[in-house]
Amino acid sequence: MLVKNRIDCCFIHLVDFENSKEWYKNIFGFDVKVEGEGFLEFDLDGPPLILLQAQVEKITPLPYSVFFFETMDVEKTQQTLKEKGAKVGDIENFGGSMRGCHFYDPEGNMLLACTSKE
């Protein structure tokens, strides 16, 4: 095998880096592991989330989320996101016991808070 059987980190490229990184800090409250010009790494359990200054003037956000943030209480998470001013969708059932809600960063990137598969 050429690569390891795991994902090492997740990147989100941001055009308005300064504004958007503050949004991420406010919404999540995660500890910051490293921060520099055009770069911020959150200290998470598992793969880190890294925010990067985009090297283009415009990015078209994907129409879906490529990963999810795990939550034990979807309703509380949805309410807290709304209270913090995030654009949040309805709670959806993803099959079995998996439920979640999509929400969007200031640049329109779709994110997902979802219950675990367990």
Secondary structure, DSSP 4 states (H G I P E B T S, - for coil): --S-SS---EEEEESSHHHHHHHHHHHH-PPEEEEETTEEEE--SSSPEEEEE-SSS-----SS-SS-EE-S-HHHHHHHHHHTT-EEEEEEE-STT-EEEEEE-TT--EEEEE----
